[in-house]
Amino acid sequence: MTDDTRSISGQCLCGAVTFKADAAQRHVAACHCAMCRRWAGGGPFMAVNCGTDINFENAIADGDNIGVFRSSEWAERGFCKACGTSLFYRLVDAGVYYVPVGLLEDQSGEELNLQIFIDEKPAFYELAGDIPAMTGEEVFAEFADETD
């Protein structure tokens, strides 16, 4: 762990899936792409980068409560099969997990520090503050290594 990371834990809405990550970043990113907005229910997907070291557990012992949907060539999205809660966005090749900030047991100390796919953000909402923003093209250029 570094000064920019911390241990986190959280769960889905019904508690069927819990998770822990020991080196989650302290920063929250908001994705405005059409796919994330649909997945998040209309607003931006706000997530914490947990890196590759995250442990998901099924709190209900009768089976695997984590469903996975391959949403693109480079990413998949996890959800709770019991309640439908969005659990993670994962870059497949890099193995990096992004967890919705709303699932965290302790959200204190989190800071929104990046907006991505700002060129796809609809006009009906605006996030407050001077938050760095990247277009989709800029995102793909900067993170190309993680999506290959």
N, C-alpha and C positions, 0 to 999 in steps of 0.2 A: 504494500500500500504506500502511496505517496501523499503529499499534502493536497493533491488534486483529486484523490480518491477516498472512498470510505466503504465500510461494510454496510450492506442494506439487506432488508428482508421485506417480503410482502406476500400478498395472496390475491386470488381472484375474488369476485363478489360473493360466491357461495362458500368459499374456503376449501373447495375440493382440490385446488392446486396451490401450493405455497412455494416460495423460492428464497434463495439466499445467494448473494454475490459478495465477494470480499474486496473487489477492486473496482467498484462502480464510480464513474466520474461524478463530480459534484455539480455538473452543469446539465441543464435541460436544453434540448433542441426541439424546435417546432417544425414539423414538415407540413407544407401546404399542398403537396401534390394531390391530384384528384383521387388516386387510389387510397392514400392515407386518410384523406378527409372522409371518404366513403366508409373506410374501416373504423374510423373514430366516431362516426355518427354525424358528420357535418362540419366539425371544426378541425383545427390542426391536430395531428398526432404529436403529442408532447412526450418525449422519451428521454431516458437516461442511458448512456452507453455503459454497459456492464462488461465489456470486453468478451473474452472467451470463457472465463471461469465463472459459471453460474450453475446452481444446482436447483432443479425443479423436483418437487416431491408431490405425490398424490396423497392428499390427506384422507381420502376415502379409499379403503383397502380393496374394494371390489373390482378394480380395473384401472386402465390407463385413461385418465381424464384429460389428456392433452391431445388436441387435434392439430394438424399442421396443413397449411395450404400453401403450395408453391405459387407465389404471386407474380414471379418474373423469372428470367433466366438466372438471376443472381441472388434472389431473396425468397424467403418463406416467412409466413406469419403463423404464430401459434395462438390457440384459443382454448378455453376450458370447454370441454364437451358437455359438462353439466349445466353451466349457466351462460356460456357464450362470451365471457369476458375475453378481451384481447390481452394476450399474455406477453407476446414478444414479436419483434421484427428481427430476423436474423439474416445476415449476409452469409450465404452458404459457403463460398470458398474460403473466406476469412474466418468464419465461425464466430463472428462478433454479434452479440445480442444487444438489442435496444429494448428496454422495458418501459411501458407506460408509467409515467411519474405518479399517476393516480393510484397505482397498486402498492406503492411503498408505505410501509407502516409509519415511517418517520420522514416527512417531507421538509423538515426544517433544514435550512442551509442550502437548499437548492436555488439555483439562479438561472433564469432563462438567458442564454448567451448566444443563440444562433437560430436563425430562421432559414430553412432551405425550401427550394422550389417556390420562391417568392413570386415568380412570374405566373404561377398557377393559383395564387391566392385570390379568392373571390372578393368583391368589393364590400360585401355586407359585414365584414369584421376587420378590425385593426388591433394589433397588439401594442400596448403602451410601452413607451420607452424607446431608447435609441439602441435597438438590437441589431447586431450585424446580420446581413441577409445575403443569400446567394441564390442565383437563378438555377434552374435545372441543369443548364449547360455547364455552369461553373461547378456544380456539385459533381457531375460526371467527370469533369476534367481533374478535379482535385482528388477524388476518391477512386479513380479508375483501377488502381492496384487492388482494392478491396472487392471490386465487382467482377474482376476477370475470372 
